């Protein structure tokens, strides 16, 4: 019952935030040309690391991100991988998922994580690792999930970034905040629509996504040679 209450509260928060938003959100195609500036953003945080709470539950996380979002409006992230760079635009419409990704980027969580699940002509999934340092990072940040936010007009087109469900007991398909996947399939993977939250898209580097998707993997879809995200950083 508590999880139902929390989900209802989350939906109420979203409705309050969306009172002045557009009713119809059109999916931007991956082919749209985006004018990019490749300078790395210089970000001044209002928060010191010592002030970061351990996010140990849905309510704790949502309260934190409601406040954090007011001060952190960035929406572009560059992933530097072993195969090249991938630039991602995060959608304002999925605000909690956007700011979660910005928060983890600024805390350095994604640095030296891996694309650990790769299925050619489907998707590449990142944000995890077999390195104990990644587990320690998660422990420092906290154990929490994010509610799905799937009614924003976005679909699983090629190039979108979406959030998988968490691994813990999770009948409501709450999203795992540390992990993400990029749809690589030509024509999209629309059977995923409605179950997973799309919160951004690749604006540069789909050739890198294709190279990663093409690597050889084991029976669990883990690349035979680890593919690292060497650094994640905010860009202008």
C-alpha positions in Angstrom: 0.0 0.0 0.0 2.9 2.4 0.8 4.2 2.1 -2.8 0.8 2.9 -4.2 0.6 6.0 -2.0 4.0 7.1 -3.1 3.2 6.6 -6.7 -0.1 8.6 -6.3 1.9 11.4 -4.6 4.4 11.4 -7.5 1.7 11.7 -10.1 0.2 14.6 -8.1 3.5 16.4 -8.1 3.8 15.9 -11.9 0.3 17.2 -12.5 1.1 20.3 -10.4 4.3 20.9 -12.3 2.6 20.5 -15.7 -0.2 22.9 -15.2 1.4 25.4 -17.5 3.1 23.0 -19.9 2.0 22.2 -23.4 -0.7 19.5 -23.7 0.8 17.9 -26.8 4.5 17.0 -26.9 5.8 16.1 -30.4 8.6 13.6 -30.7 11.7 15.3 -32.1 13.3 12.9 -34.7 16.8 11.9 -34.3 17.5 13.2 -37.8 16.8 16.8 -36.8 19.9 18.9 -37.1 21.0 20.3 -33.8 23.4 23.2 -33.7 26.0 22.2 -31.2 28.8 24.1 -29.4 31.5 21.7 -28.2 32.7 23.7 -25.3 32.5 22.0 -22.0 30.2 23.8 -19.5 31.8 25.4 -16.4 29.3 24.5 -13.7 29.2 26.1 -10.3 27.2 23.9 -7.9 25.3 25.4 -5.0 25.8 22.1 -3.1 28.8 20.8 -1.4 29.3 17.1 -1.5 29.1 16.9 2.3 25.5 18.2 2.0 24.4 15.4 -0.3 21.9 13.2 1.6 21.9 9.5 1.1 18.9 8.9 -1.1 17.4 5.9 0.6 13.9 5.8 -0.8 11.3 7.2 -3.2 10.1 10.0 -1.0 13.6 11.0 0.1 14.8 11.1 -3.5 11.8 13.0 -4.9 12.1 15.7 -2.2 15.8 16.1 -2.9 15.3 16.3 -6.7 12.5 18.8 -6.5 14.9 21.2 -4.8 18.0 20.2 -6.8 16.1 20.8 -10.1 15.5 24.4 -9.2 19.3 25.1 -9.4 20.4 22.7 -12.1 18.8 23.3 -15.5 21.5 21.8 -17.7 20.2 19.4 -20.4 23.2 18.1 -22.4 25.7 15.4 -21.4 28.7 14.0 -23.3 29.7 10.4 -22.7 33.3 9.7 -23.7 33.6 6.0 -24.4 36.3 3.6 -25.7 34.7 4.0 -29.2 34.2 7.8 -29.2 31.9 10.4 -27.8 28.1 10.3 -27.5 26.2 13.6 -26.9 22.8 13.4 -25.3 20.0 15.9 -25.0 17.8 15.4 -21.9 14.1 16.2 -22.2 12.6 18.9 -19.9 9.3 17.1 -20.0 10.7 14.2 -17.9 12.2 16.5 -15.3 13.0 14.1 -12.5 14.8 11.7 -14.9 16.6 14.6 -16.5 17.8 16.1 -13.2 18.7 12.6 -11.9 21.0 12.1 -14.9 22.5 15.5 -14.4 23.0 14.9 -10.7 24.8 11.5 -11.3 26.9 13.1 -14.0 28.1 15.9 -11.7 28.8 13.4 -8.9 31.0 11.4 -11.3 29.0 8.3 -11.0 29.1 7.3 -14.7 32.9 7.7 -15.0 34.5 4.3 -15.6 31.1 2.4 -15.7 30.5 0.2 -18.7 28.1 -0.6 -21.4 27.4 -4.0 -19.9 24.5 -5.2 -22.0 24.7 -5.0 -25.8 22.3 -6.4 -28.3 22.9 -5.6 -31.9 20.0 -4.0 -33.8 18.2 -3.5 -30.4 20.0 -1.4 -27.8 23.1 -0.8 -25.7 22.7 -0.5 -21.9 25.1 1.4 -19.6 25.7 2.7 -16.2 26.9 -0.4 -14.4 30.2 -2.3 -13.9 31.8 -5.4 -12.4 34.2 -3.0 -10.5 33.6 -2.7 -6.8 34.2 1.0 -7.1 30.8 1.3 -8.8 29.1 -0.5 -6.0 30.7 1.9 -3.5 29.6 4.9 -5.5 26.0 3.6 -5.4 26.2 3.1 -1.7 27.4 6.7 -1.2 24.6 8.1 -3.4 21.8 5.8 -2.1 19.4 3.1 -2.9 16.4 4.5 -4.6 14.2 4.2 -7.7 12.3 6.7 -9.8 8.7 6.3 -10.9 8.0 5.8 -14.6 6.9 8.8 -16.6 5.7 7.4 -19.9 2.9 9.8 -21.1 5.0 12.6 -22.5 4.5 11.8 -26.2 7.9 10.2 -26.6 8.3 6.8 -28.2 11.3 4.4 -28.4 12.7 5.7 -31.7 16.2 4.9 -32.7 18.6 7.1 -30.7 16.4 7.8 -27.7 17.7 7.2 -24.2 15.5 5.4 -21.8 15.6 4.1 -18.2 15.3 0.3 -17.4 13.4 -1.1 -14.4 15.2 -1.7 -11.1 16.4 -5.2 -10.2 14.8 -5.3 -6.8 11.2 -6.5 -6.2 9.5 -4.0 -8.5 6.0 -4.8 -9.7 5.4 -1.2 -10.8 8.5 -1.1 -13.0 10.0 1.8 -11.1 13.1 3.0 -12.9 16.7 2.2 -12.0 18.3 5.6 -11.6 21.9 4.5 -12.2 21.3 2.8 -15.6 20.1 3.7 -19.0 19.8 2.3 -22.5 20.0 3.8 -26.0 17.8 2.3 -28.7 19.9 1.3 -31.6 17.4 -0.6 -33.6 16.5 0.8 -37.1 12.9 1.8 -37.0 12.8 1.9 -33.2 11.8 -0.6 -30.5 8.2 0.4 -30.0 7.2 -2.7 -28.0 8.9 -0.9 -25.1 6.6 2.1 -25.3 4.6 2.6 -22.1 6.8 0.5 -19.9 10.0 2.5 -19.7 10.7 6.3 -19.3 12.3 8.0 -22.3 14.2 11.0 -21.0 16.5 12.1 -23.8 18.0 11.4 -27.2 21.4 11.1 -28.9 22.1 14.3 -30.8 25.6 13.3 -32.0 27.4 10.0 -31.9 25.0 7.4 -33.2 27.9 6.0 -35.2 29.5 5.3 -31.9 26.4 3.6 -30.6 26.4 1.4 -33.7 30.0 0.5 -33.2 29.3 -0.5 -29.6 26.2 -2.5 -30.6 28.3 -4.5 -33.1 30.8 -5.9 -30.6 30.9 -9.6 -29.8 29.2 -10.6 -26.5 28.8 -13.6 -24.2 25.6 -15.5 -23.6 24.5 -12.8 -21.1 25.0 -10.0 -23.7 28.0 -8.6 -21.9 30.8 -7.5 -24.3 33.7 -9.9 -24.4 36.0 -6.9 -24.1 34.7 -4.3 -21.6 33.5 -1.1 -23.1 33.9 1.8 -20.7 32.3 5.2 -20.3 35.6 6.9 -19.4 33.9 10.2 -18.5 30.5 11.9 -18.4 30.3 15.7 -18.4 27.9 18.5 -18.9 28.2 20.4 -22.2 26.7 23.6 -23.5 
